Amino acid sequence: MIASVNGTEITAADVEQEVKSIVMQYQQQVPQDQINAMMPNIQKQAIESVINRQLLMDEANRKE
């Protein structure tokens, strides 16, 4: 588990899937060596993205 959001676990697999998605987007515009250098920032961005997505889903479910 990487994090917990309102009782929902954010797993390494969740984050890795988001990392792959971000890397795929960058591969169209950025050389691979630069992507490799950016990997710590990409991983941080992926964690934040997964957490924010879960927060939004929790909020949407709360309003139903």
Phi and psi in degrees as GROMACS dihedral restraints (atoms count N, CA, C in turn):
[ dihedral_restraints ]
;  ai    aj    ak    al  type     phi  dphi    fc
    3     4     5     6     1   -90.2    20    10
    4     5     6     7     1   -41.7    20    10
    6     7     8     9     1  -157.3    20    10
    7     8     9    10     1   170.5    20    10
    9    10    11    12     1  -130.8    20    10
   10    11    12    13     1   131.0    20    10
   12    13    14    15     1  -122.0    20    10
   13    14    15    16     1   110.4    20    10
   15    16    17    18     1    49.9    20    10
   16    17    18    19     1    39.7    20    10
   18    19    20    21     1    88.1    20    10
   19    20    21    22     1    -7.0    20    10
   21    22    23    24     1   -94.3    20    10
   22    23    24    25     1   126.7    20    10
   24    25    26    27     1   -77.3    20    10
   25    26    27    28     1   135.3    20    10
   27    28    29    30     1  -100.9    20    10
   28    29    30    31     1   116.0    20    10
   30    31    32    33     1   -96.7    20    10
   31    32    33    34     1   165.6    20    10
   33    34    35    36     1   -60.2    20    10
   34    35    36    37     1   -35.1    20    10
   36    37    38    39     1   -65.2    20    10
   37    38    39    40     1   -38.9    20    10
   39    40    41    42     1   -60.4    20    10
   40    41    42    43     1   -45.9    20    10
   42    43    44    45     1   -68.4    20    10
   43    44    45    46     1   -41.4    20    10
   45    46    47    48     1   -62.5    20    10
   46    47    48    49     1   -38.9    20    10
   48    49    50    51     1   -62.4    20    10
   49    50    51    52     1   -41.2    20    10
   51    52    53    54     1   -68.6    20    10
   52    53    54    55     1   -38.6    20    10
   54    55    56    57     1   -58.7    20    10
   55    56    57    58     1   -46.4    20    10
   57    58    59    60     1   -60.2    20    10
   58    59    60    61     1   -40.9    20    10
   60    61    62    63     1   -63.1    20    10
   61    62    63    64     1   -44.8    20    10
   63    64    65    66     1   -65.0    20    10
   64    65    66    67     1   -44.7    20    10
   66    67    68    69     1   -61.2    20    10
   67    68    69    70     1   -40.9    20    10
   69    70    71    72     1   -59.9    20    10
   70    71    72    73     1   -39.3    20    10
   72    73    74    75     1   -65.8    20    10
   73    74    75    76     1   -43.0    20    10
   75    76    77    78     1   -68.6    20    10
   76    77    78    79     1   -32.7    20    10
   78    79    80    81     1   -60.3    20    10
   79    80    81    82     1   -23.7    20    10
   81    82    83    84     1   -76.5    20    10
   82    83    84    85     1   -15.6    20    10
   84    85    86    87     1  -128.8    20    10
   85    86    87    88     1   -19.5    20    10
   87    88    89    90     1  -126.3    20    10
   88    89    90    91     1   137.0    20    10
   90    91    92    93     1   -61.2    20    10
   91    92    93    94     1   149.4    20    10
   93    94    95    96     1   -58.5    20    10
   94    95    96    97     1   -37.8    20    10
   96    97    98    99     1   -64.2    20    10
   97    98    99   100     1   -34.0    20    10
   99   100   101   102     1   -71.5    20    10
  100   101   102   103     1   -37.5    20    10
  102   103   104   105     1   -61.3    20    10
  103   104   105   106     1   -44.1    20    10
  105   106   107   108     1   -59.8    20    10
  106   107   108   109     1   -41.2    20    10
  108   109   110   111     1   -67.3    20    10
  109   110   111   112     1   -28.7    20    10
  111   112   113   114     1   -86.2    20    10
  112   113   114   115     1    -4.1    20    10
  114   115   116   117     1   -54.9    20    10
  115   116   117   118     1   -41.9    20    10
  117   118   119   120     1   -58.9    20    10
  118   119   120   121     1   -39.9    20    10
  120   121   122   123     1   -70.0    20    10
  121   122   123   124     1   -36.3    20    10
  123   124   125   126     1   -64.3    20    10
  124   125   126   127     1   -41.6    20    10
  126   127   128   129     1   -64.9    20    10
  127   128   129   130     1   -41.0    20    10
  129   130   131   132     1   -62.8    20    10
  130   131   132   133     1   -44.2    20    10
  132   133   134   135     1   -61.3    20    10
  133   134   135   136     1   -40.1    20    10
  135   136   137   138     1   -64.6    20    10
  136   137   138   139     1   -44.0    20    10
  138   139   140   141     1   -60.6    20    10
  139   140   141   142     1   -47.2    20    10
  141   142   143   144     1   -61.9    20    10
  142   143   144   145     1   -39.5    20    10
  144   145   146   147     1   -64.8    20    10
  145   146   147   148     1   -44.8    20    10
  147   148   149   150     1   -65.1    20    10
  148   149   150   151     1   -42.3    20    10
  150   151   152   153     1   -63.2    20    10
  151   152   153   154     1   -47.4    20    10
  153   154   155   156     1   -61.8    20    10
  154   155   156   157     1   -39.7    20    10
  156   157   158   159     1   -62.1    20    10
  157   158   159   160     1   -42.1    20    10
  159   160   161   162     1   -66.4    20    10
  160   161   162   163     1   -40.7    20    10
  162   163   164   165     1   -60.6    20    10
  163   164   165   166     1   -42.4    20    10
  165   166   167   168     1   -64.8    20    10
  166   167   168   169     1   -41.3    20    10
  168   169   170   171     1   -64.8    20    10
  169   170   171   172     1   -41.6    20    10
  171   172   173   174     1   -61.8    20    10
  172   173   174   175     1   -43.0    20    10
  174   175   176   177     1   -65.2    20    10
  175   176   177   178     1   -41.7    20    10
  177   178   179   180     1   -64.3    20    10
  178   179   180   181     1   -41.1    20    10
  180   181   182   183     1   -68.0    20    10
  181   182   183   184     1   -32.5    20    10
  183   184   185   186     1   -67.8    20    10
  184   185   186   187     1   -32.9    20    10
  186   187   188   189     1   -82.1    20    10
  187   188   189   190     1   -11.0    20    10
